[in-house]
Amino acid sequence: MTHLRRLVLVLGDQLDAASAALDDFDPKQDAVWMAEAKQEGAKVWSTKARIAVFLAAMRHFRDELRARRWTVDYRALGDPGEETLAGQLRAAVARLRPGKLVMVEAGEWAVAQEIEREAAALGLALEVRADRHFICSREGFLRHAHGRKQLRMEYFYREMRQQTGVLMQAGQPVGGQWNFDADNRESFGRDGPELVAAPQRFVPDAVTRGVLADVERYFPDHPGSLDDFDWPVNAAQAQEALADFVAHRLADFGRYQDAMWQGEPWLFHSRLSAAMNLKLLPPRDVIAAAEKAWHEKRAPLAAVEGFIRQILGWREFVRGVYWHHMPEYLGRNAMDAHEPLPAFYWTGETDMRCLHDTITQTLRLGYAHHIQRLMVTGLFALLYGVDPRQVHEWYLAVYVDAVEWVELPNTLGMSQYADHGVMASKPYVASGKYIQRMSNYCAGCRYDPAERTGPNACPFTTLYWDYLLRHEPTLRLNQRMSMQVRNLARLDAEARAEITAQARALRASLA
């Protein structure tokens, strides 16, 4: 006999009070199901901060729904029963005996398949509703992709601007151009950043403190620290974090979005991605707040456009790429990279200052900004030749904002070029000189970014030239790599042999 009309499944990255899954919810006939499945934190060796962000946000969302007098069937860590998501769902169905299951689209292909299989095994109808948190639906992206030989974010972004009217006037982009990269991406120079307002902190309340204690109890051997945990974990806090960013850092975001500085993790970045990816913060609210700041002359157009492009452009584009190409996308390895991930990625114990600072920061906070990810940790893995699946699993494990739909294409595609150009038109490769130009990491580091061989050679520079040598035939076919490949002509046979030998010795030392 059916006890419930519907059981609404809410996953850990679906904490949206306006979710389509909650449409026409009837507290007298329906219930919400949420579960802290211990296995989910162990699929990849997730950092404590990443696990804690998900669980703290889930428990706050549970309490908000219960405050509406809704029934929420919630299983927390330590509750008796299965440790898998599927096992928890089976147990809930046995207890509650719903007539059907309802959910919005999952954010991970494997989880979607798992729930579909379980629903079928239970003999229950599963209604999957579109996730209107996103501005572009999956079907909308398929229409954009249809008939195109190549997908490029820039053209998708322009379509999204035209469809939404964001930063548009009389059918044309405000300011007369679609993006303002030429006005952005400066370094701080020798003097470093001027005084930057630190992001608003959210001191853990009783619910979050309970989560932190549970994470330490149930995941004691996982990497990372909870000592600095101060992330927004409910919708109200997420809105406060948005207002704080717009008021104090948006104006300089574009100009310094690619700059790095030792010991300064936040700089002018928003720290909003985790809240958005958990669905605590609607992207439309974020875009509207940034656009309003420009209209009110509180932030320049270059900064606002650059920030909006990350959300309306990259974030929506990445999701489209993920669902368009999964599941085979996960196995791509276009550059035939097979080296294991160096052990220091889990400790930060390396004498390369840029990697030491970025990785220790990542393990401490669960955070690094996009250039630290792309042009420090990601660049080294790409040049070193790490198996892209291992790079993906590391990024998914260590960052608090990591959900597979957004993390996988950014890592495997843009960072590692393992999809051979689906996400990016060229590999993002550079020598240590790029890091020197965009940061102060090289000051005092034992390595010289100008040297490619010898005892003081920067490993990034050695591996950069080795990468070009190893992949020269493939890279020669890429027009955007032509200048870098032409530089190889300056190397004689002896220089090439020295680079190859030094790169081989470097890999042996890190094996």
N, C-alpha and C positions, 0 to 999 in steps of 0.2 A: 504494500500500500504506500502511495506517495504521501510524504509528510509536507514537502515543500513544492511550490510551483516551480521555482527556479533557484539554483545555486549559482551565484555570481562569483566567478574566480577573479581575484585581484592579485597579480604578481608583484614582486618587489619593486619593479620599475614602472608600475602603473598606478601611482598614487595620486590620481587626478579626480578631484571631487566632481568635475564636470564630465567624467568619462562616459562614453556611449554605453558602456556595460551597465551603468547605473540608471540609464533612462528607464522610465516607467517602473522603477523599483517600488514594490509594495511591501512595507515592513510586516504586514500581516501574513504574507504568503511567501516571501523571498528571504534569502539570507546571503551574506557575503562570506566567502571563504578565503582565508589568508594563512600561509604556513611558512614558518622559518625552517626550511629543510637544511639540515646540517651539511648534507652532501653538496649543496649549491656553493658553499664556501670552500669546498675542497676539490671541485672540478678542476680548477687551477688553484695554485697555492696562494690564495688571496691574502693580501695584507690585512692586518687587524682593522686599519682605518676604513678600508673598502667594505669589509663585512659590517662594521659598526654603522656606517652611513646608511646602508640598506636597512638594517634592522631597526635603527632608531627612527628612521622615517616611516617604516611600516608600522611600528607600535604607535606612533603619534597619529597616523592615519586611521588605524583601528579605533583609537580613542575618540577621534572626531566623528567617525560613523556611529559609534555607540552613543555619543552625546545626542545624536539625532533619534535615539531609541531604535536603531536598527540592530538586527541580530548579526553578529560577526562571529563566525566559527574560526577561532584563531588558535594556531598551535605554535608555541614558542619553543626555543631551545630548551632541552631538558624535560619537556612534556613527554609522557610515555608514548610509544608508537614508533612508526617508521621514520627513518632519517632521510628518505628520498622524497622528492616532490610528488612522484606518481604514487608512492605508498601512502603519503599523507592524504592525497585526493581520494584514493580507494577507501581509506578509513572514514573520511568525511561523508562520502556517499553512503556507506553502510550505516552511519549514525543518522543521517538527515533524510535519506531517501528522497532526493529531489526528482522532479519530473523531467528536467533538462538542465544543461549547463550553459552558462553565458559568459563570454569574456570579450575583451578587445584583442586585437592582433598582438601576439607576443613579440618581444623585441629580440628574440633569438630563435633562429630556425630550428635548432635541435629541441628547444623547449616546446615550440609549437607542435612539432612532430610527436613529442612525448605525450602531450596532453591529448592530441587527436587519437593516438593509439589507445590511451587509457580510456577515453570516453567510449571508443568503439568496443573495447573489451568489456566495459561495464554495461553496454547496451543502451547508452544514453545519447540523446541528440546533443550536439555541441554547436551553439550559435556563436560565431565569431564576427564581431562588429568592427567596422573601420575605426581606426584610432584617429579621432579628429584633433588630437593634440598637435598633430603635424599639419603644416599648411598645404603640402602637396601629398595627395593620396598615393597609394601604390599604383592605382590605375592611372592616375595623372602622370606619374613618372613613366609608365609604360608607353603612354601616348607620346610623351616627349622623346623617348628612346626609339620609337618605331621608325625604321628606315634609315637610321643614322649609322654610318660606318664607325664613328667614334663618338663617345660621350665626352663632353667638356663642360665643366662646371660653369664657365663664363657664360655660355649660351643659355644654359638652364637658369642661371641667376637672372639674366636679362628677362627671360620669360616670366619668372616669378615676380620681378619688379613690375612688369606690365600687367600681370594678372591681379596683383594686390594693390597697385597704385603707390607702393612704398617708395619714397624719394622720387616721385614722378610729378611732372607738371605739364599739362597740355600734351600728354602722350610722349614726353621726352624726359630723360633723366635730369634731375635738378643739377645745376652746375655745368650742364652741357656735356658730361661724360659719365660713363657707367661706373668706373672705379678711379680711385685717386691714389693708387700705389706709388706714383712718382712723388707724392707729398708725404708718404709714410715711410716707416721702416728705417729710421735713423738709429745710430748707436749713441751711447751716452758720452762718448769721448773719454779722455783721461780723468776728468773730474767726477765722473759717475753721475747717477741720478740726483736731482735736487730732492728736497724733502717730499716723500710720497706718503699720502694718508693711508695707513694700514687698513685693510678691509675690516668691516664690522665683525666682531667676534660674537659667537653665540654660546654662552657658557652653558654646559650641559645641565638640563633640569633633571628631576628625579627619574623620569622615564629613560632619558639618555644615559644617565649614570648607571641605571640597571642594565642597559645594553652593554656598556663598557665593561662592567663586571662579568657579564655573561660571555663576552668575547674572550676576555682573559681566561675565563674558566674552561670554555669549550674549544678554544683555538690557541692554546698556550704556546705552541711551537711555530705558529705562523709568523711571517716576517712583519716588521714595522712596529710602530709605537702608537699608543693612544694618549700620550702625555699632553699633546697639543691639540687634541680633538675639539674643534669649535665650529663645525659646519652647520649651516642651516638645515634643519631636519623636518620642518613643516611648512605649509604654504605661507603662513604669516611671516615667518622668518625669511623665506625666499623673497618675498616682496620687499622686505626691509633691506636685504642684501642688494637687490636690484636698485633701489633708491639710493643706497650708499655708493654704489659704483657710478651711477649717473652723476651724482653730485660731486664726487671727489676724484674720479680717475678717468672717466670717459673722454674728457677733453684732450688728454695726452695719450690716449690708448693707441690711436693710429700711428702717431709719430714714433712711438717707442715700442710698438707691438712685437718687434723681433729682437729687441735688445735684451741682453742678459747681464747680470751683475752678481758676483759672488756673495752669498749670504742674504740675497734679496729675492725671496721666492715669488712675491706677489706683484711688485712693481705697479704697472697701470692696468693689470688684467682684472677681469670681472669676478672670477671665482663663482660663476653662476652655472657652469656646465653640469655639475652633479645635481643641482636642484632641477634643472631642466630635464635631464635624462631620467630622473625619478618621476617626472611629471608633476612635481610640486609647483613649477613655474611655467606658465604657458609662453611659448616663444612669441606669440602675438603681443603679449604684454611687454616683453623685453624690447621688441622692435619698436613698438609704439612709444615707449619711454625714451629710447635713444633718438627717435625722430623728433619727438617733442622737444628734447634738449637742443636740437639744431634749430628748430623753429623759434625757440626762445633765446637763441644766441648764447646758450650755455656751453656749447661744444661746436667745434668747427666741422664743416661738412666732410672733410677728409677722414676725421676720426669716426664720425657717425657712420659714414658709408662703409668704412673698413670693418667696423664692428658688426653692422647689419649684414654684411656679406658673409661673415662667418656663420650666421644663423639662418638667414633666408637663402643663402647660397650653399655654403659647404655642408651645413648640418642636414638640410633637406636632400641635397644631392647624394651625400654619402648613404643615407637611408635607402634612396632609390637604387643605388648601385648594389647595395647589399642584397636586397630582395630580388633584384633583377638577375643576379648571378649565383645566388646560393642554390644548392649546397656545394657545387663543384668549385666555387670561388675559394673555399677554405683550403683546398689542396694545391693551389697554384704556386709555382716556383720557377718563374720564367728565367731567372738568372742562375738557376742550377746551384743554389747555395745550400751547403750541407754542414757547415761548421756548427759545433755545439755553442750555446750561449755561454759566454765566459762567466765563471762563478762570481766575479765581483759585481755582477748585476744584482745579486741578492744581498750584498754586504756593503758596497761602496768602497771596498778596500782596494784601491788602485792609486798609483802615483800620477795618473793623468788628472789634473786638477778639475777640469771641466766635468769629467765623468764622476769623479769623487763627489763634487759639490751637488751635481744634479741627482745622482742616485741616493746619496744620504738624505737629501731634502725629500726625495720621493718616498723613501722608506719612513721618514719621520712624519710627513704630512699627508701622504697619499696623493701628492700633487706635484706637477711640474707644468710650466706653461708650454704653449705649442711649439716654440722654437727649441726649447730644451728637449722636448720629445723628438722633434723632427731632425734637428741639426746637431744634437749631442748624442743622446742614447741611440736614436734611430740611425743616424749617420754612421756611427761606429759599427753597429751591427751590420749595416748594409755593406760597408767597405770591407769588413772582416769576413763577410760571407756566411753569416749565421743562417741556419735553416729558418725560413720566414715563419713557419708554424710555431717554432720556439719563441720567436720575437713576439708574435701575436699573443701567445699564452702569457708571456711576461707582462705585456701592457695591460692585458685583461685582468691580471692578478693584482697589479700594484696601484692602479689609479682609482680614486673614489668615484670618478665619473664614468668608469668603463662599463658600457653595456655593448654586447657584441655587434649590434647593427651599426654603431658609430665607430667602435674601436677597430674592428677588423678591416674595413676598407681603408681607413686612415693609416693603419700599420702595414698591412700586407701590400696595399696598393700604393699609397702616396709615399710612405716612408721607405719600404723595401723594394718597390718597383717589381714585386713578384707577379703582378697581374699583367705585366708587359704593356702598360699604357692605358688601362681602362680608367684608372683614377687620375693619373698624371701623364703629361705628354713627354716627360723625360725623367730619368733618375735624379733625385736631389742629392748630387755628390759634390763635395767640396773638400779642400785641404784644411789643415789646421789654421790657415790664414783667415778663413771665414770666421772661425770662432774668435780669433784674436781681434778681428775688426769689430765684432758685435758684442764683445764682453771684456771683462778684465781677468778672465780665467787664466790667460797665458802669462800674466805678470807673476813672476815668482815660481812658475812651473818649471820643472827640471828639463822639459822638452822645448825645443825651438821649432815653432811652426814653419819657419822658412827652410828647415832642413828635412830632406826626404830620406837620407841615409846617414849612417854614422851613429856614434853613441848618444848624441843629443837630438837625433831626429824625432820629430813629433810623430807618434803612431798614426794619427789621422792623416798626415801628409804622406807618410810611407804607403799606407793602405790606399789612399786616394790614387796615387800613381799606379800602384799594383792593380787596382780595380780597372783603371783605364786600359792597362796592358792586357789583363785577363779577358776583358770583354770588348776589345777593340773592334773585331769584325761586326759585332752586333751594334755597338754604339755608333759606328761609322754610318749606319743606315738611318740614324736619328738626326734630322736636320738641326734640332735644338742643341745637340751635343757636338756639332761640327767644330766649334772653336776649341773645345777642350780636347777633342781627339786630335786636332791638328797640332796641338802642343806636343804630342808624342813624337812628332817628326824631329824634334830637337834632341831627342835622346838617342845616343849611339848604343851599340850592342853592349858595351861595358856598363853603361849607366842602367840599362834595362836589367841586366843580370844582377847588379847590386840591389836594385829595388826589389826584385823578385826574391833574392836571398834574404834581405832584411825582413820582408813581409813573412816569409816562411819561418824565420827564426822567431818573430813576434808571435805568430800563431802557436808555435811549439812551446813558447814560454807561458802561454795562457791556457794551454790544453789541460 
